[in-house]
């Protein structure tokens, strides 16, 4: 059963064994595992259920219906960092690039110090289960475009190591529409992998419904109270209540702490909303003297990992003309002149692993307030990474490179890169972006140091679980979706074990 906002005028009270808030990498996984184990599961999803056959490359249509607030969301800090969240069935797995990486071994070694249950050996079966379910594979050679080939050839020319991406896909043809929804259904987002399995097992999905608060009785979470939302006007509608024996919140690392902070949870450690990690990235756009047609082929088939131990990762990720045009550092005729060379562009970027963290709080305006400051160390990493990536493009024959600095838009030759050290003294000149949001309800073995225990249950509210990127104890430095899915699988197992013991 799938319901939408107009249905709640007739039906506004539900009950289940488990209610799961969110259908992304965390929520869909935990709900599917429990539904297939025989539990009555109700999903609550703020966005709509949009099928792959309706996905298209038109940003003006796709972004408002797939992204929270039409992607006009920002993390406050120096510099401010735009971020994106999926708001649809499948969550951010519907709009991400499909990269399927486990955390580096050094990260899991660090997690194992928090609890052996979070180490590589303990998590191995969960990673294996998830990777099988979402078909983690390398790309077919025929789906790889010239922009990706240029990046790997450039890495080889510079003597840099790189890794071929594993992606959650089945026979991806390289439509390069990942960020606006895969139109072929090849990308195994939870929309096409987990959610159909959950529905086949009898789960229900209440879409276009925003959870306003938890339902708490006798010091225990017993459900959620939500409000129907018109997907076009965003106007609120009927109130809906879902009662359950267990509540799983999987709204992402910004919306999850926002909801929980409304109930003043996380008191033992005061860590709720802290430890906000965002793996920020800076774009580097190279313009070549010949056609590359980066829009042909998969959006990203490899990553340059040569500097990963220093917290720097480089990758290519092509975007639609409208999105690229919106992020150009110039306007008017100059922007039009640059866009005439769209076929000759390679859109690449530098991602830097967090060396510090920010926070998420509740603003007086009734919205989440994420804050994050780029540290001097991370600022220096960005400068180094941008220079290295631009040097690679010039070595490969680029005519010019667009830089991610508000006071230094363009490098016409490799010698211009020497000016970066002189001009980029403050992070405020740096243009950043992120889709990777993590860490605000960290998992741990002690209530004075974490928000949830190693089963995902909130320390100070029995019956309430978290199953999304909020759980991450530390930064992981890679695309997070497979880690989210593995931890969510583990949370589902722990809920099942507690139900059996009850």
LUMPA-942245 format. One line per field, with one value per residue (C-alpha): residue number from 0; x, y, z; residue in one letter. Coordinates in Angstrom, 2 decimals. Layout:
% LUMPA-942245
k: [NUM	...]
X: [X	...]
Y: [Y	...]
Z: [Z	...]
r: [A	...]
//
This chain:
% LUMPA-942245
k: [0	1	2	3	4	5	6	7	8	9	10	11	12	13	14	15	16	17	18	19	20	21	22	23	24	25	26	27	28	29	30	31	32	33	34	35	36	37	38	39	40	41	42	43	44	45	46	47	48	49	50	51	52	53	54	55	56	57	58	59	60	61	62	63	64	65	66	67	68	69	70	71	72	73	74	75	76	77	78	79	80	81	82	83	84	85	86	87	88	89	90	91	92	93	94	95	96	97	98	99	100	101	102	103	104	105	106	107	108	109	110	111	112	113	114	115	116	117	118	119	120	121	122	123	124	125	126	127	128	129	130	131	132	133	134	135	136	137	138	139	140	141	142	143	144	145	146	147	148	149	150	151	152	153	154	155	156	157	158	159	160	161	162	163	164	165	166	167	168	169	170	171	172	173	174	175	176	177	178	179	180	181	182	183	184	185	186	187	188	189	190	191	192	193	194	195	196	197	198	199	200	201	202	203	204	205	206	207	208	209	210	211	212	213	214	215	216	217	218	219	220	221	222	223	224	225	226	227	228	229	230	231	232	233	234	235	236	237	238	239	240	241	242	243	244	245	246	247	248	249	250	251	252	253	254	255	256	257	258	259	260	261	262	263	264	265	266	267	268	269	270	271	272	273	274	275	276	277	278	279	280	281	282	283	284	285	286	287	288	289	290	291	292	293	294	295	296	297	298	299	300	301	302	303	304	305	306	307	308	309	310	311	312	313	314	315	316	317	318	319	320	321	322	323	324	325	326	327	328	329	330	331	332	333	334	335	336	337	338	339	340	341	342	343	344	345	346	347	348	349	350	351	352	353	354	355	356	357	358	359	360	361	362	363	364	365	366	367	368	369	370	371	372	373	374	375	376	377	378	379	380	381	382	383	384	385	386	387	388	389	390	391	392	393	394	395	396	397	398	399	400	401	402	403	404	405	406	407	408	409	410	411	412	413	414	415	416	417	418	419	420	421	422	423	424	425	426	427	428	429	430	431	432	433	434	435	436	437	438	439	440	441	442	443	444	445	446	447	448	449	450	451	452	453	454	455	456	457	458	459	460	461	462	463	464	465	466	467	468	469	470	471	472	473	474	475	476	477	478	479	480	481	482	483	484	485	486	487	488	489	490	491	492	493	494	495	496	497	498	499	500	501]
X: [0.00	1.31	-0.53	-0.03	-1.14	-4.74	-5.37	-4.91	-8.17	-9.83	-7.25	-5.07	-4.35	-2.06	-0.36	2.55	5.27	7.87	7.55	10.54	10.96	12.79	13.34	16.94	20.11	19.24	15.46	14.74	17.33	16.25	12.57	13.07	15.11	12.42	9.54	11.21	11.70	7.91	7.35	4.55	6.46	5.15	7.48	6.90	8.45	8.26	8.77	6.82	7.11	8.44	9.08	12.20	10.18	9.36	12.96	14.34	17.25	15.16	16.53	13.65	11.27	13.45	15.23	12.09	10.47	13.55	15.57	14.75	13.92	14.93	18.57	18.63	20.04	23.25	25.56	26.52	30.20	33.37	32.74	29.05	28.63	25.60	24.40	21.75	19.38	17.04	13.37	11.66	11.29	14.85	16.13	19.62	20.27	17.89	20.01	23.56	26.30	26.06	29.56	29.76	32.80	33.47	35.28	39.10	40.60	42.18	38.70	37.27	40.35	39.50	35.86	36.92	38.53	35.10	33.61	34.82	31.32	32.19	35.46	36.12	35.74	32.45	30.95	32.16	28.95	26.79	28.90	28.72	24.95	24.39	26.78	24.99	21.57	22.45	24.65	27.98	30.00	32.47	31.12	30.84	33.64	31.03	29.45	32.62	32.92	35.89	35.89	36.46	39.15	40.85	40.92	42.49	44.97	45.84	46.46	48.76	50.63	51.19	52.24	49.21	47.33	43.60	40.86	38.13	34.78	32.47	28.91	25.51	24.25	23.00	23.97	24.36	24.54	26.02	22.95	24.70	21.46	22.33	21.76	18.25	17.21	18.33	15.84	16.70	16.50	20.05	21.32	20.24	18.97	16.73	13.82	14.43	16.30	15.09	11.69	10.06	11.20	9.72	6.40	6.33	6.82	3.74	5.19	3.19	4.60	3.02	4.47	4.19	4.07	6.46	7.06	6.62	7.38	7.83	4.97	6.23	4.37	5.74	9.28	9.23	8.89	5.60	5.17	5.30	2.97	3.15	1.52	0.48	2.30	1.14	4.17	3.58	2.56	4.22	1.06	0.35	-2.70	-4.17	-2.38	-1.46	-0.46	1.45	1.71	4.39	6.38	9.65	10.47	13.38	14.46	16.47	16.04	19.73	22.38	20.56	16.88	17.41	19.06	16.55	13.69	15.36	16.48	12.82	12.46	15.69	17.23	20.92	21.29	23.77	26.53	25.19	26.49	23.22	23.70	27.46	30.15	28.57	30.74	30.21	33.20	33.19	34.36	35.51	34.93	37.64	36.32	38.82	38.14	39.89	40.48	38.54	35.19	34.96	31.18	31.30	27.55	28.11	28.91	28.64	29.08	32.08	33.97	37.15	38.64	42.19	43.31	47.01	46.62	43.89	46.09	46.50	42.70	42.45	40.38	39.84	37.08	35.09	31.33	29.63	26.40	23.61	24.06	21.58	23.32	26.77	25.59	24.16	27.53	29.72	31.68	30.47	27.14	25.64	27.60	30.70	28.73	27.08	30.48	31.72	28.60	29.16	32.09	30.06	31.07	34.73	34.51	35.56	33.88	36.09	36.57	38.61	37.05	38.68	38.15	36.95	39.64	37.10	33.33	30.38	26.92	23.21	20.73	17.11	16.65	13.99	12.39	11.52	14.21	17.53	20.57	23.78	27.10	30.59	33.94	36.69	39.88	43.26	44.42	41.49	41.86	45.46	44.35	41.89	44.53	46.93	44.28	43.01	46.55	47.38	44.16	44.53	48.14	46.95	44.42	47.05	49.38	46.58	46.22	43.51	43.31	42.03	40.77	37.94	38.99	36.75	37.81	35.63	38.66	40.46	38.10	40.43	43.85	44.93	48.10	49.93	51.98	48.78	48.42	51.35	49.01	46.81	49.12	49.32	45.63	43.96	44.73	41.24	38.63	35.98	37.17	36.64	33.55	32.47	29.59	28.61	26.12	27.76	26.24	27.20	27.82	25.27	23.95	27.15	27.10	29.16	29.46	29.14	26.17	28.45	30.27	27.58	23.93	22.97	24.31	25.92	22.49	21.34	18.98	18.97	20.42	17.77	14.61	13.88	12.15	13.77	16.48	18.60	19.66	21.33	24.64	24.07	25.51	29.05	31.47	34.09	34.62	35.15	36.56	34.59	31.05	28.92	25.96	27.34	28.42	24.96	23.36	25.65	24.98	21.23	21.31	22.95	20.36	17.58	19.24	19.46	15.80	14.84	16.92	15.30	11.83	12.62	13.92	10.91]
Y: [0.00	3.41	6.53	10.20	13.52	13.49	10.06	11.27	13.20	9.77	7.75	9.35	6.71	3.74	1.10	-1.24	-3.25	-0.77	2.70	3.86	7.55	7.88	5.60	6.35	4.34	3.86	3.76	1.57	-0.97	-1.30	-1.39	-3.99	-6.26	-6.13	-6.58	-9.64	-10.99	-10.92	-7.59	-5.21	-2.13	1.33	3.75	7.48	9.51	13.28	13.10	11.40	7.94	8.82	5.97	5.76	6.01	9.63	10.72	13.17	15.60	18.76	20.39	22.84	19.90	17.28	19.28	20.63	17.22	15.17	17.55	19.19	22.87	22.58	22.18	25.75	24.64	25.86	25.15	28.35	29.02	30.42	29.72	28.87	25.46	24.60	21.05	18.74	16.13	13.88	14.27	11.39	7.64	6.41	9.60	10.62	7.20	8.31	11.35	10.30	9.12	5.48	5.11	2.05	2.26	0.76	2.98	2.77	0.16	2.90	4.30	0.95	0.36	3.61	2.58	-0.78	1.15	2.58	-0.92	-4.19	-4.47	-1.58	-3.02	-4.38	-8.03	-7.49	-5.40	-7.63	-9.73	-6.59	-5.06	-8.31	-8.54	-4.96	-5.18	-8.28	-6.68	-3.50	-5.21	-3.52	-3.86	-1.97	-0.21	-1.82	-0.41	0.73	3.04	5.04	8.40	10.45	12.74	9.73	8.39	11.76	11.75	8.29	9.04	12.27	10.39	7.95	10.80	12.48	9.20	9.13	6.07	5.81	3.31	2.09	2.79	0.10	1.30	-0.04	-0.73	-3.40	-2.89	0.89	2.34	5.66	7.87	10.37	11.43	10.08	13.39	13.74	10.12	7.14	6.90	3.27	1.93	0.58	2.43	0.30	3.05	1.91	3.03	0.07	-2.36	-2.37	-0.67	-3.11	-5.99	-4.31	-3.76	-7.36	-8.43	-6.44	-3.10	0.09	3.41	6.70	9.31	13.12	13.07	15.08	13.89	16.81	15.05	11.71	10.04	9.31	7.53	6.44	7.40	5.26	6.04	4.56	6.22	9.44	12.36	13.75	16.24	15.66	17.94	18.89	18.08	21.06	23.87	22.49	23.45	21.34	19.12	16.56	15.35	11.66	9.40	6.15	3.97	1.28	-0.85	0.49	3.77	4.10	7.59	7.66	11.23	12.01	13.80	17.14	16.21	13.43	15.60	18.36	15.99	14.53	17.89	18.91	16.40	17.40	13.97	13.11	14.44	11.88	12.97	16.29	15.06	15.17	17.56	17.71	15.93	17.20	16.01	16.98	15.86	19.15	19.41	22.12	22.01	22.43	22.86	22.37	23.59	21.74	22.73	19.72	18.08	15.69	15.49	14.72	14.18	10.85	7.99	7.36	10.38	8.94	5.72	6.26	8.29	9.56	8.17	9.05	11.65	9.91	9.28	13.08	13.48	14.48	12.67	13.77	12.77	13.73	14.30	15.87	17.83	19.20	22.59	24.33	23.14	24.00	27.41	28.22	27.57	29.47	32.32	34.80	35.97	37.45	37.42	35.95	32.99	32.49	32.43	29.78	27.65	27.62	25.35	22.90	20.00	20.78	20.82	18.33	18.97	17.60	18.22	17.90	16.29	16.80	14.50	16.42	17.17	18.86	18.94	21.30	21.14	21.02	22.87	24.03	27.61	29.99	29.84	26.17	24.78	22.95	25.18	23.42	25.12	24.15	25.94	24.91	24.48	25.90	22.34	21.58	24.95	24.09	20.69	22.35	24.71	21.83	19.62	22.34	23.17	19.52	18.82	21.97	21.03	17.65	19.26	21.59	18.61	16.94	19.96	22.10	25.68	27.12	26.00	27.53	27.66	27.50	30.87	33.98	36.24	34.05	32.57	31.51	30.04	30.53	28.45	26.42	29.46	31.18	28.53	30.03	32.91	30.60	30.66	34.46	35.18	32.41	33.37	33.00	30.22	32.87	33.01	29.27	27.93	24.57	22.12	18.81	15.95	13.93	14.71	12.56	12.14	14.08	11.18	9.23	5.58	4.31	1.98	4.62	6.94	9.78	9.76	8.95	9.49	5.90	2.53	0.02	-1.38	2.06	2.70	6.21	6.00	8.12	7.01	3.27	2.14	4.85	3.89	5.82	4.23	6.75	8.62	10.34	7.17	7.66	8.10	9.78	10.99	8.23	10.20	8.30	8.22	7.09	5.14	1.59	2.32	3.68	0.55	-1.79	-0.06	0.00	-3.75	-4.20	-1.98	-4.09	-7.26	-5.82	-4.75	-8.26	-9.86	-7.66	-8.48	-12.20	-11.85	-9.82]
Z: [0.00	-1.01	0.17	-0.67	0.85	-0.45	1.11	4.67	4.69	4.87	6.77	9.40	12.06	11.51	13.62	12.97	14.62	13.36	11.88	9.81	9.03	5.71	2.71	1.77	2.36	6.04	6.26	3.24	4.35	7.96	7.00	4.28	6.52	9.20	6.75	5.25	8.77	9.21	10.95	10.04	8.79	7.94	6.15	6.50	3.67	3.25	-0.51	-3.26	-4.82	-8.27	-10.68	-12.89	-16.10	-15.18	-14.52	-17.08	-17.62	-17.13	-13.98	-13.54	-13.21	-11.56	-8.86	-7.12	-6.91	-5.97	-3.76	-0.45	-0.97	-4.64	-3.53	-2.15	1.20	2.81	5.75	7.56	8.10	6.57	3.77	3.54	1.89	-0.27	0.34	-1.08	0.35	-1.55	-0.67	-2.44	-2.03	-2.19	-0.58	-1.62	-3.19	-5.95	-6.79	-5.94	-8.31	-7.28	-5.80	-3.57	-1.30	2.09	4.60	4.48	6.80	8.94	9.65	10.73	12.87	14.65	15.03	16.51	19.38	20.17	20.04	18.50	17.01	14.66	13.36	9.88	10.83	12.69	9.88	7.02	6.74	6.63	3.86	1.90	2.28	1.16	-1.79	-3.07	-2.71	-4.62	-7.23	-6.54	-9.76	-11.96	-15.03	-18.42	-20.64	-23.18	-20.59	-19.88	-21.65	-22.78	-19.73	-17.47	-19.79	-19.73	-15.92	-15.68	-18.47	-16.69	-13.44	-15.23	-16.90	-13.53	-11.91	-9.60	-8.44	-8.98	-8.32	-10.66	-9.03	-7.79	-8.30	-7.27	-10.77	-13.15	-16.80	-16.52	-20.04	-18.93	-19.35	-17.02	-15.38	-11.92	-10.15	-11.56	-11.14	-13.22	-16.12	-16.92	-13.38	-13.70	-10.64	-7.73	-5.48	-2.66	-4.85	-7.18	-4.92	-1.32	-1.41	-3.89	-1.69	1.38	-0.36	-1.57	2.06	3.10	4.17	3.73	2.56	3.61	1.26	1.29	5.06	7.26	10.82	13.22	16.49	18.17	20.01	23.54	26.34	29.70	28.75	25.61	21.88	20.66	17.27	15.29	14.67	11.17	8.82	5.21	2.76	-0.74	-2.93	-5.22	-2.88	0.31	2.19	5.30	5.43	7.81	10.91	10.81	13.70	13.39	16.49	16.67	19.07	17.67	15.93	13.51	12.47	9.23	7.99	7.39	9.40	9.37	9.68	12.25	14.93	14.16	15.02	18.10	19.47	19.58	22.42	24.18	23.66	23.79	27.31	28.69	26.29	24.95	21.60	19.64	16.73	17.34	15.26	12.01	9.09	5.46	3.30	1.34	-2.26	-4.66	-8.41	-11.03	-14.59	-17.41	-20.96	-23.76	-27.41	-28.67	-28.02	-25.10	-24.68	-20.98	-20.96	-22.75	-20.43	-16.70	-14.46	-12.59	-13.29	-11.25	-8.43	-8.05	-4.70	-4.79	-2.04	-0.05	2.99	3.13	3.10	-0.59	-3.21	-6.84	-9.22	-12.30	-12.14	-15.14	-14.70	-16.88	-18.61	-16.31	-13.15	-14.47	-15.68	-12.26	-10.62	-13.05	-11.44	-14.08	-15.49	-18.63	-21.87	-20.26	-18.89	-22.28	-23.96	-21.55	-21.96	-25.72	-24.89	-22.82	-25.09	-24.43	-20.63	-17.99	-14.63	-11.88	-8.20	-5.03	-1.94	1.45	4.42	7.49	10.07	12.32	12.69	12.92	14.44	13.67	15.88	15.74	14.58	15.89	12.42	12.82	10.55	11.00	11.34	10.21	10.96	9.83	9.70	7.31	9.34	8.29	7.62	5.34	3.62	2.82	1.52	-0.83	-2.17	-2.73	-4.33	-6.66	-7.82	-8.45	-10.34	-12.45	-13.22	-14.43	-16.77	-18.22	-18.68	-20.65	-22.94	-21.32	-22.64	-19.37	-15.99	-13.96	-10.32	-7.19	-5.79	-5.72	-6.20	-8.75	-11.29	-14.04	-14.80	-18.41	-18.01	-15.40	-14.32	-13.14	-10.45	-8.54	-7.64	-5.58	-2.58	-2.68	-3.18	-1.19	2.39	3.84	3.42	2.66	-0.97	-1.46	-3.26	-1.83	-2.11	-0.50	-0.78	2.05	5.46	8.47	12.15	14.24	16.36	16.75	17.72	20.66	23.61	26.35	26.97	28.09	24.73	22.15	21.24	20.42	21.52	19.17	18.27	17.11	20.04	21.53	25.02	26.73	24.89	24.71	21.53	19.41	16.91	14.42	11.12	8.82	8.35	11.71	13.28	11.97	14.89	12.66	9.11	6.55	3.59	0.92	-0.46	2.52	1.13	1.51	5.09	5.89	4.43	6.35	9.67	8.93	8.27	11.63	13.36	11.83	13.12	16.63	16.59	15.47	18.23	20.87	19.57	19.74	23.29	24.46]
r: [X	X	X	X	X	X	X	X	X	X	X	X	X	X	X	X	X	X	X	X	X	X	X	X	X	X	X	X	X	X	X	X	X	X	X	X	X	X	X	X	X	X	X	X	X	X	X	X	X	X	X	X	X	X	X	X	X	X	X	X	X	X	X	X	X	X	X	X	X	X	X	X	X	X	X	X	X	X	X	X	X	X	X	X	X	X	X	X	X	X	X	X	X	X	X	X	X	X	X	X	X	X	X	X	X	X	X	X	X	X	X	X	X	X	X	X	X	X	X	X	X	X	X	X	X	X	X	X	X	X	X	X	X	X	X	X	X	X	X	X	X	X	X	X	X	X	X	X	X	X	X	X	X	X	X	X	X	X	X	X	X	X	X	X	X	X	X	X	X	X	X	X	X	X	X	X	X	X	X	X	X	X	X	X	X	X	X	X	X	X	X	X	X	X	X	X	X	X	X	X	X	X	X	X	X	X	X	X	X	X	X	X	X	X	X	X	X	X	X	X	X	X	X	X	X	X	X	X	X	X	X	X	X	X	X	X	X	X	X	X	X	X	X	X	X	X	X	X	X	X	X	X	X	X	X	X	X	X	X	X	X	X	X	X	X	X	X	X	X	X	X	X	X	X	X	X	X	X	X	X	X	X	X	X	X	X	X	X	X	X	X	X	X	X	X	X	X	X	X	X	X	X	X	X	X	X	X	X	X	X	X	X	X	X	X	X	X	X	X	X	X	X	X	X	X	X	X	X	X	X	X	X	X	X	X	X	X	X	X	X	X	X	X	X	X	X	X	X	X	X	X	X	X	X	X	X	X	X	X	X	X	X	X	X	X	X	X	X	X	X	X	X	X	X	X	X	X	X	X	X	X	X	X	X	X	X	X	X	X	X	X	X	X	X	X	X	X	X	X	X	X	X	X	X	X	X	X	X	X	X	X	X	X	X	X	X	X	X	X	X	X	X	X	X	X	X	X	X	X	X	X	X	X	X	X	X	X	X	X	X	X	X	X	X	X	X	X	X	X	X	X	X	X	X	X	X	X	X	X	X	X	X	X	X	X	X	X	X	X	X	X	X	X	X	X	X	X	X	X	X	X	X	X	X	X	X	X	X	X	X	X	X	X	X	X	X	X	X	X	X	X	X]
//
